[in-house]
Amino acid sequence: MIEEFDAIQRINLTQTLLYAAGVLLIGIILEVILRFGKRWSSSKDYAFLSTILNTLTWQPLIWGILLGIVFPLLDFISVTLGWQIGPGLMQSLMLISATVIIVRLINGLLEILTVRIPAVSASLLNNLLTGLGVLLVAAIVLGYLFNISYLVILAVIFVGIFGLTVVFQEPVSKLVSGVLLTFSNRLKLGDWIRLPSGREGRVIDIQWDVTIVQELSNNAIIVPNNVMTQSEIINYNHPALELRVAVAVSVSDASDLEHVEQVTLEEADKIMREINEDKPTAAPVVRYKDFAASSIDMNVSLWAVSYTDQILLRHKFIKRLHKRYEEEGIVIPYPITTLHTLPGQSFAGVNQSVPEVSHPDVTTEEST
C-alpha cells in the first residue's frame, strides 16, 4: 500500500492534466480545421481535396484522445497497479489508423471516378476494400493480443477464407462474377440492358452478389451476378450510345414517292435535332419496302442518343409526320377490301332471290 502511494506521489498530477488538456485541444483544433477545409473545398468543387480532407477527419480527435487521455491513464494504471501493457501497442494503433485512412481514401477516389467516368460499380469495390480493411485490422488486433506477427494471422485468415470457398461455392461464384462484370467493362452503371426474360432496365448498381436493374416503372430487378455473366444480355449502350429507331410508314400507291421521301426526311431531321439536342448522330434514312394491297410501305430509320429517348422520339415523329402529310396532301391509306358480287347477291353473300327450279323426275300428288 505504501509502495502504491509512493508511486502516485511520483506522478505530477498537474503536469499530466495540462499535457492531456493540451494534446486533446490540439486534436480538436485540427479536427475543426479539417472539417472547415472539407466544407470549403466542397463548395469550390475541389473533389480530390475534399476527399483527402474527408479521409483525415476524426483522426486528429481520435489521436488526441489516445495521446491525451488513454495513454496517460494506462501509464497511471501501470504504475499504481503494476499491470504491464504489452509492447507494440503504439505500433499496432498506428497500423490500424493507417489502414483506415488508406481504405477511406481509395473509396473516396473511387466515388469520384464513378461520378466522372461511370465505368465501375463503387458499391462492389467499396465493399471489397472495406472487407479487406476489416480483415487487416482484425489481424493487427489479434497479433497484438497473442504477440504474433499480424502478417501470419492475416495469412491464416486468407487460407481459412479460401477453404470456405469450397463449402460456399454459390456465394463465391456470385462474388467472382460481380468482380468480372466490374473490371471487364462489359457492363457499366447507367447501361440500358435487356435480360433473358425480356425485361429491360438501367443498371444502377453492381453489388458483390447481385446486379440491380431499374425498369422505366422504377421497379428494381435483382439479378444474381452469375446469371449476368452466363446469359445473353443485350446492352443497348454498347458499342455506341446511338440507337436506331425504326418507324413503319405507309402512303398511297398514287403518291409522288420523291416528294414523300423529301417530306419524311425533313420531319425526321427536325425531330431528331429537337430530341437529341443537336448531339451528333447518323442522318435519318427512308427505305421503301414493298407494294401492299393499296399502299407503298417504307421504313424510316431515326437515331436516338439513349434508349429512353427513343420512346419520345417515335411519339413526336408520328405526330409531326401525320400533320405534315395532311398539309402536303400525302394520303395515308386505310386498308380497303373490294368485294365482287354476283347478280342477286348481297354484300354478305346471301341470295336476294332464288329462282325456282323444276325437277321433272319428281312428281307431286295432290290430295283429293
Residue pairs with C-beta under 8 A, 6 or more apart in sequence:
4 80
4 81
7 79
7 80
8 79
8 80
10 79
11 76
11 79
16 72
16 76
19 68
19 72
20 68
20 69
20 72
21 68
22 68
23 64
23 67
23 68
24 64
24 65
24 68
24 69
25 64
26 60
26 64
27 60
27 61
27 62
27 63
27 64
27 65
27 67
27 68
28 60
28 61
28 64
30 60
30 61
30 64
31 57
31 58
31 60
31 61
31 64
34 53
34 56
34 57
34 60
35 57
37 49
37 53
38 50
38 53
38 54
38 57
41 49
41 50
41 53
42 50
47 112
48 109
48 112
51 105
51 108
51 109
51 111
51 112
52 105
52 108
54 104
54 108
55 101
55 104
55 105
55 108
56 101
59 97
59 100
59 101
62 97
63 97
66 93
74 85
77 83
78 84
78 85
86 144
86 147
88 144
89 144
92 140
92 141
92 143
92 144
92 150
95 140
95 150
96 137
96 140
96 141
99 133
99 136
99 137
99 140
100 133
100 137
102 133
103 129
103 130
103 132
103 133
106 129
107 122
107 125
107 126
107 129
107 130
110 120
110 122
110 125
110 126
110 129
111 122
111 126
113 119
113 120
114 120
114 121
114 122
114 189
118 188
118 189
118 190
119 185
119 188
119 189
120 182
120 183
120 188
120 189
121 178
121 181
121 182
121 189
121 205
121 206
121 207
123 205
123 206
123 207
124 178
124 179
124 182
124 206
124 207
124 208
125 182
127 207
127 208
128 179
128 208
135 154
135 157
135 158
136 150
136 154
138 153
138 157
139 150
139 151
139 153
139 154
139 157
140 150
142 148
142 150
142 153
143 149
143 150
143 152
143 153
144 150
146 153
165 172
171 209
173 226
174 208
174 209
174 210
174 224
174 225
174 226
175 208
175 209
175 225
177 224
177 225
177 226
177 228
177 229
177 230
178 206
178 207
178 208
178 209
178 210
178 211
178 225
180 229
181 187
181 206
181 211
181 225
181 228
181 229
182 206
186 235
186 238
187 193
187 203
187 206
187 211
187 228
187 233
187 235
188 203
188 237
189 203
189 204
189 205
189 206
190 202
190 203
190 204
190 237
191 202
191 203
191 235
191 236
191 237
191 238
192 200
192 201
192 202
192 203
192 235
192 236
192 237
192 306
192 307
192 308
193 200
193 201
193 202
193 203
193 213
193 233
193 234
193 235
193 236
194 200
194 233
194 234
194 236
195 201
195 213
195 221
195 223
195 231
195 233
196 227
196 231
196 232
196 233
199 213
199 215
199 221
200 215
200 216
200 307
201 213
201 214
201 215
201 216
201 219
201 221
202 213
202 214
203 211
203 212
203 213
204 212
204 213
204 214
204 220
205 211
205 212
206 212
206 225
208 225
209 224
209 225
210 222
210 223
210 224
210 225
211 222
211 223
211 224
211 225
211 228
212 220
212 221
212 222
212 223
213 220
213 221
213 223
214 220
214 221
215 221
216 308
236 243
236 307
237 306
237 307
241 305
241 306
242 281
242 282
242 303
242 304
242 305
243 303
243 304
243 305
243 306
243 307
243 309
243 310
244 301
244 302
244 303
245 301
245 302
245 303
245 304
245 310
245 313
245 314
246 299
246 300
246 301
246 302
247 299
247 300
247 302
247 314
247 317
247 318
248 297
248 298
248 299
248 300
249 264
249 297
249 298
249 299
249 300
249 321
249 332
250 292
250 295
250 296
250 297
250 298
250 332
250 333
251 257
251 260
251 295
251 296
251 298
251 325
251 330
251 331
251 332
251 333
252 294
252 295
252 296
252 330
252 331
252 332
252 333
253 291
253 292
253 294
253 295
253 296
253 333
254 331
255 296
255 330
255 331
257 288
257 296
259 328
259 330
260 298
260 330
261 286
263 324
263 325
263 328
263 330
264 286
264 298
264 300
264 321
265 284
265 286
266 324
267 317
267 320
267 321
267 324
268 284
268 286
268 300
268 302
268 317
268 321
269 283
269 284
270 320
271 302
271 313
271 316
271 317
271 320
272 281
272 284
272 302
272 303
272 313
274 316
275 304
275 309
275 312
275 313
275 316
276 303
276 304
276 305
276 309
276 313
279 305
281 303
281 304
281 305
282 303
284 300
284 301
284 302
284 303
285 300
285 301
286 298
286 299
286 300
286 301
287 298
287 299
287 301
288 296
288 297
288 298
289 297
289 298
289 299
290 296
290 297
291 297
293 335
293 336
294 333
294 335
294 336
295 333
300 317
302 313
302 314
302 317
304 310
304 313
322 332
325 331
325 332
339 347
341 347
341 349
344 351
344 352
344 353
345 351
345 352
346 352
